[in-house]
Amino acid sequence: MITILKGKTAEVNIDSGGPVVIIGECINPTRRKKLVVSLQEHDFTYLLELAEAQIRSGADILDVNVGFPGVDDVSLLPEVVLALRDQFDIPLCIDSPNPKAIEAALKVAGGKCLINSVNGEERSLNALLPVAKEYGAAIIGLCMDDDGITHDPHKRFAIAEKILERAMMAGIKQEDVIIDPLAMAVSADPSACLVTLATIKLIHDKLGLNITQGASNISFGLPNREVLNSAFMVLAILNGLTCPIANPEKITSIVRAADLILGRDDYAVRFVEHFQSESN
């Protein structure tokens, strides 16, 4: 299954059987006070620096989130998207809980974007699937619904099936549905990672869809988070994860290594290029 996203001219293929694609997570005001302040002042200098650093470190797609208390995201999100589009030729993942902000951003984005995110709740499906269809966007579908988050991988899989079915009924192609199986904190639930891995495998084996997740969610509240995140990332890739949302500065080396080990990097070309670029 290949999901194609586009910038102005650049094209990124997310392939369920190919190398891992990295969605850069850093354009997000959560825990980034400097970004909040600069966005409040409509100064996009720091935002563009974050974008450039992520692209340099291996991001193939940029997640764009401007959410902070009091923000008018219907106005700000398209401004940020325009600033990024003018400076960089890279596909964007439009990230907001506000469907109106997502639509406003898609109106100016051009190319082919990814919506982050839809879920199995009726309100979400009804609000966002028509928007995705109208603007030709792909979607991320979260494995949660009106009953909340289940800890049964088979029930999460059923939600993924529901999202796929409803998306196709709305005229969205199967390959334009990417599923997020939900990665939860293992500190709060010892079985959290096992549930996520089982969900990933079910979706990969039975639906063949591309799969994403937040790369650092599982380690919340624990020490040495990068070690734990890296171990889980490799296991998730082995089970079918194809496009994690992560900080590329922390994850690209792990991804390149995993791709090489899994036979997705002929003659270690991408692996060697990555470490050569880091040393320059």
Secondary structure, 3 states (H helix, E strand, C coil): CEEEEECCCCEEEEECCCCCCCEEEEECCCCCHHHHHHHHCCCCHHHHHHHHHHHHHCCCEEEECCCCCCCCHHHHHHHHHHHHHHHCCCCEEEECCCHHHHHHHHHHHCCECEEEEEECCHHHHHHHHHHHHHHCCEEEEECCECCECCCCHHHHHHHHHHHHHHHHHCCCCHHHEEEECCCCCCCCCCCHHHHHHHHHHHHHHHCCCCECCECCHHHCCCCCHHHHHHHHHHHHHHHCCCCCEECHHHHHHHHHHHHHHCCCCHHHHHHHHHHHHHHC
